[in-house]
Amino acid sequence: MITAVTCATMQHMTTLLLIDDEEMITEPLARALRQAGYDVLVAHNGRDGLTLAHGRQPDVVILDLLMPEMDGWEVCRVLRQDSTVPILMLTALGDEVDRILGLELGADDYLTKPFSTRELIARLRALLRRVALDQQTTAVSNDLAMGPLRLELHTRRAFKAGQELPLRQKEFELLALLLSRPGEVISRAEFFDQVWGTDWLGDTRTLDVHIRWLREKIEADPSQPRLIQTVRGVGYRLAKESSS
């Protein structure tokens, strides 16, 4: 069953899609989110959630993991095939492997049940602030380039040896930061500050996941990276004047 909960009129209303099969959770949560000023769409299984996500284009998806018909991992995987919508996963599972899997499939953050509504709203606002900052990036005419890599900042397109790279939003921003300072070690803290924002509340290992994804797209051999080098205990750097 699919329902829509409409909140009070706002000039630019943010739409959230809540996908969770437990009505004892979705009803009070949707009510609290409405009171916080959001428009809320609710789906009680993964298939209905995907239908709403594709049809209504929400600003954020709040996604439970364990659901009938299609679980949250599969929903996340399918969404990431053609959407960069921020995804906040809800899980009752305490296993670290499950959380990492969610991040690897493309989730932006997660909350472990039980959680407070205040924490959920704080994380939603942090996600939305990061999206707003990303969208406010000023269009510029110059490119970033080194060796085989080139970024068109004004079109947000990436190329290696003339071949366009299918980079996600955060992958592009990570590569842009690295290309802007070739040979320089960039700390993990600065990556989060520049790419995710100082209000990041999620798992810090999401940086390593995104770096791994980026290596898979730009390295000749991702298992032995030559372009993006790990500086243990500090962060990462882009190898200067690489021609790989």
Backbone torsions as a table, in degrees:
resi	resn	phi	psi	omega
1	MET	NA	138.2	179.1
2	ILE	-115.6	131.7	176.7
3	THR	-131.0	160.2	176.3
4	ALA	-125.9	133.9	177.3
5	VAL	-113.7	115.6	-174.9
6	THR	-102.0	129.6	-179.0
7	CYS	-95.7	-179.6	-176.6
8	ALA	-58.8	154.2	-176.0
9	THR	-60.7	131.3	176.2
10	MET	-131.1	154.2	-177.9
11	GLN	-65.6	-46.9	177.6
12	HIS	-129.1	83.5	-173.4
13	MET	-75.0	131.8	176.7
14	THR	-85.4	130.3	-178.3
15	THR	-102.6	125.7	176.4
16	LEU	-109.3	140.6	173.7
17	LEU	-111.3	115.6	179.5
18	LEU	-102.2	118.0	-179.2
19	ILE	-116.2	106.5	-177.0
20	ASP	-160.1	135.8	-175.6
21	ASP	-84.8	-6.2	-177.4
22	GLU	-95.5	105.0	-178.0
23	GLU	-65.5	-25.5	177.2
24	MET	-66.2	-19.9	175.8
25	ILE	-95.6	-45.7	-173.0
26	THR	-67.0	-37.4	-176.5
27	GLU	-65.8	-53.8	178.6
28	PRO	-67.5	-32.3	-179.5
29	LEU	-69.4	-43.3	177.2
30	ALA	-61.5	-39.1	179.0
31	ARG	-64.0	-43.4	-180.0
32	ALA	-66.4	-39.2	179.2
33	LEU	-68.3	-36.1	175.6
34	ARG	-62.1	-44.3	179.4
35	GLN	-64.4	-26.5	178.3
36	ALA	-81.9	-3.8	173.7
37	GLY	104.1	19.9	-179.4
38	TYR	-110.0	153.8	168.2
39	ASP	-89.7	131.1	-172.4
40	VAL	-122.5	126.3	170.6
41	LEU	-105.0	140.6	-176.8
42	VAL	-127.1	132.4	172.1
43	ALA	-127.2	141.6	-175.8
44	HIS	-104.2	12.3	170.0
45	ASN	-156.6	165.2	-173.8
46	GLY	-65.3	-38.3	-178.0
47	ARG	-66.2	-44.8	176.7
48	ASP	-63.7	-35.6	178.4
49	GLY	-62.0	-44.2	177.8
50	LEU	-62.4	-40.4	178.3
51	THR	-59.5	-46.1	178.5
52	LEU	-66.2	-40.6	-178.8
53	ALA	-61.2	-42.7	-179.3
54	HIS	-75.5	-32.4	-176.8
55	GLY	-83.6	-34.8	-173.4
56	ARG	-107.1	-12.5	176.9
57	GLN	51.1	63.2	-178.4
58	PRO	-67.0	163.2	179.4
59	ASP	-81.3	-28.8	177.8
60	VAL	-146.3	143.6	173.5
61	VAL	-111.2	126.4	173.8
62	ILE	-104.4	115.5	-163.9
63	LEU	-125.6	120.5	173.8
64	ASP	-78.4	153.8	-179.0
65	LEU	-87.4	-49.1	-173.4
66	LEU	-94.8	104.7	-178.1
67	MET	-142.5	157.9	176.4
68	PRO	-74.5	161.6	174.7
69	GLU	71.9	-51.2	177.8
70	MET	-152.3	122.2	-176.6
71	ASP	-79.3	172.0	-175.6
72	GLY	-64.9	-32.9	177.9
73	TRP	-61.7	-44.5	-179.4
74	GLU	-67.8	-40.3	177.3
75	VAL	-59.2	-45.7	179.8
76	CYS	-61.3	-45.3	-179.2
77	ARG	-60.1	-46.1	-178.8
78	VAL	-66.8	-41.7	178.8
79	LEU	-59.7	-40.9	-175.7
80	ARG	-71.7	-8.1	176.4
81	GLN	-69.9	-28.1	-177.1
82	ASP	-145.5	15.9	-177.1
83	SER	-143.5	142.7	174.9
84	THR	-107.7	16.3	-179.2
85	VAL	-55.1	135.1	176.8
86	PRO	-60.7	135.6	-178.7
87	ILE	-121.9	123.5	174.6
88	LEU	-109.3	115.9	-177.1
89	MET	-90.6	140.6	174.0
90	LEU	-110.1	130.4	-178.8
91	THR	-142.8	140.6	173.5
92	ALA	-92.5	-0.3	-176.6
93	LEU	-88.3	133.4	179.4
94	GLY	-94.5	-2.8	-176.0
95	ASP	-71.2	126.6	179.9
96	GLU	-58.3	-36.1	-178.5
97	VAL	-59.1	-39.7	-179.3
98	ASP	-65.9	-38.5	179.3
99	ARG	-68.1	-42.8	179.7
100	ILE	-63.8	-40.4	178.1
101	LEU	-59.0	-42.8	178.0
102	GLY	-59.4	-43.6	178.6
103	LEU	-64.9	-40.3	-179.2
104	GLU	-66.7	-31.0	178.1
105	LEU	-77.7	-10.0	175.2
106	GLY	119.7	4.1	176.4
107	ALA	-67.3	148.4	-178.4
108	ASP	-92.2	-26.8	-177.6
109	ASP	-163.1	169.5	177.4
110	TYR	-148.3	156.1	173.4
111	LEU	-129.1	136.2	177.5
112	THR	-95.1	128.7	177.4
113	LYS	-71.6	144.6	-3.9
114	PRO	-79.6	150.9	179.2
115	PHE	-135.7	161.5	178.1
116	SER	-89.5	148.6	177.1
117	THR	-60.8	-35.4	179.7
118	ARG	-62.7	-40.4	178.6
119	GLU	-67.7	-41.0	178.6
120	LEU	-59.7	-46.9	-178.5
121	ILE	-64.7	-38.2	177.2
122	ALA	-61.3	-42.8	-179.8
123	ARG	-68.7	-38.0	176.8
124	LEU	-61.7	-45.0	-179.8
125	ARG	-64.2	-37.3	177.1
126	ALA	-64.1	-43.7	177.6
127	LEU	-59.9	-46.1	-177.1
128	LEU	-67.4	-35.3	176.4
129	ARG	-64.1	-40.2	179.4
130	ARG	-65.4	-40.9	177.9
131	VAL	-62.1	-44.1	180.0
132	ALA	-61.1	-41.7	178.6
133	LEU	-64.5	-40.1	178.4
134	ASP	-61.1	-41.6	-176.7
135	GLN	-74.1	-18.1	-179.7
136	GLN	-89.6	3.2	179.4
137	THR	-56.5	124.9	-176.7
138	THR	-70.1	132.1	177.2
139	ALA	-70.5	128.6	179.4
140	VAL	-128.9	158.0	-173.7
141	SER	-89.3	-21.9	-175.9
142	ASN	-81.8	155.9	179.1
143	ASP	-106.9	165.3	169.1
144	LEU	-109.9	131.8	-177.6
145	ALA	-150.3	145.7	173.1
146	MET	-162.5	130.4	-178.2
147	GLY	55.4	-130.6	-178.6
148	PRO	-82.0	-5.0	-173.3
149	LEU	-96.7	138.9	176.1
150	ARG	-146.9	134.3	176.2
151	LEU	-117.4	132.0	170.6
152	GLU	-95.6	102.5	-174.0
153	LEU	-67.4	-33.0	-176.5
154	HIS	-74.2	-27.5	177.8
155	THR	-105.5	-7.0	-178.4
156	ARG	57.0	46.1	175.5
157	ARG	-115.0	144.6	-177.7
158	ALA	-122.1	144.7	-177.6
159	PHE	-137.6	146.0	169.4
160	LYS	-128.0	119.3	-177.7
161	ALA	51.5	39.0	177.3
162	GLY	86.3	-11.9	179.9
163	GLN	-91.9	129.2	-179.1
164	GLU	-70.9	139.7	-179.4
165	LEU	-102.2	133.1	179.9
166	PRO	-82.6	73.5	-175.4
167	LEU	-86.9	139.7	169.0
168	ARG	-71.6	167.8	-176.8
169	GLN	-55.5	-50.8	-177.3
170	LYS	-70.0	-33.6	176.8
171	GLU	-62.0	-42.5	177.8
172	PHE	-60.8	-44.7	-177.5
173	GLU	-67.7	-37.8	175.8
174	LEU	-62.4	-45.3	-179.3
175	LEU	-67.1	-37.0	177.7
176	ALA	-62.5	-41.8	178.7
177	LEU	-64.4	-43.6	179.0
178	LEU	-64.2	-43.8	-179.0
179	LEU	-67.8	-27.4	179.7
180	SER	-73.0	-15.3	-177.8
181	ARG	-141.2	61.3	-176.4
182	PRO	-61.4	139.1	179.1
183	GLY	80.9	-9.6	-177.5
184	GLU	-96.0	136.8	176.9
185	VAL	-76.7	126.4	177.8
186	ILE	-109.0	124.6	-175.0
187	SER	-72.7	158.4	176.7
188	ARG	-59.1	-41.6	-179.8
189	ALA	-60.2	-39.8	-179.2
190	GLU	-70.8	-36.7	175.1
191	PHE	-56.6	-47.9	-179.3
192	PHE	-65.3	-39.0	-179.9
193	ASP	-63.7	-45.2	-174.3
194	GLN	-82.2	-33.4	-172.9
195	VAL	-102.1	-42.8	-178.3
196	TRP	-100.5	-19.6	179.9
197	GLY	98.5	151.7	-176.6
198	THR	-67.2	-15.3	-178.9
199	ASP	-94.3	15.3	179.5
200	TRP	-58.5	128.9	-177.7
201	LEU	-116.7	0.7	-173.2
202	GLY	-89.3	-166.8	-177.8
203	ASP	-71.9	127.3	-178.2
204	THR	-67.6	-17.5	179.1
205	ARG	-72.5	-8.1	176.7
206	THR	-61.8	-28.4	175.4
207	LEU	-60.9	-46.3	-178.9
208	ASP	-64.2	-36.7	178.3
209	VAL	-63.9	-45.5	-178.9
210	HIS	-68.5	-36.5	175.8
211	ILE	-63.3	-40.8	178.2
212	ARG	-62.3	-44.0	177.0
213	TRP	-59.5	-42.7	-179.0
214	LEU	-64.4	-42.3	177.6
215	ARG	-61.0	-38.2	179.7
216	GLU	-61.7	-23.1	-176.9
217	LYS	-98.3	-21.8	-175.2
218	ILE	-118.0	-16.7	-177.5
219	GLU	-89.0	143.7	173.6
220	ALA	-64.8	-38.7	177.3
221	ASP	-135.5	96.8	-176.8
222	PRO	-58.5	-25.4	-179.9
223	SER	-74.4	-17.8	176.7
224	GLN	-133.1	70.5	-172.8
225	PRO	-64.3	136.3	176.5
226	ARG	-113.0	-26.4	-178.5
227	LEU	-81.4	-57.0	179.4
228	ILE	-99.5	111.8	-174.8
229	GLN	-102.4	137.9	176.3
230	THR	-84.4	130.1	172.9
231	VAL	-109.2	100.8	-169.4
232	ARG	-57.3	134.2	178.4
233	GLY	78.3	-3.0	-177.7
234	VAL	-124.7	-63.5	-176.5
235	GLY	173.3	-132.7	-177.2
236	TYR	-139.4	159.8	172.2
237	ARG	-144.0	156.4	175.7
238	LEU	-94.7	124.5	-178.5
239	ALA	-60.7	126.8	-175.5
240	LYS	-72.2	137.2	176.2
241	GLU	56.0	36.5	178.5
242	SER	-76.9	147.9	178.3
243	SER	-121.8	17.9	-177.1
244	SER	-67.8	NA	NA
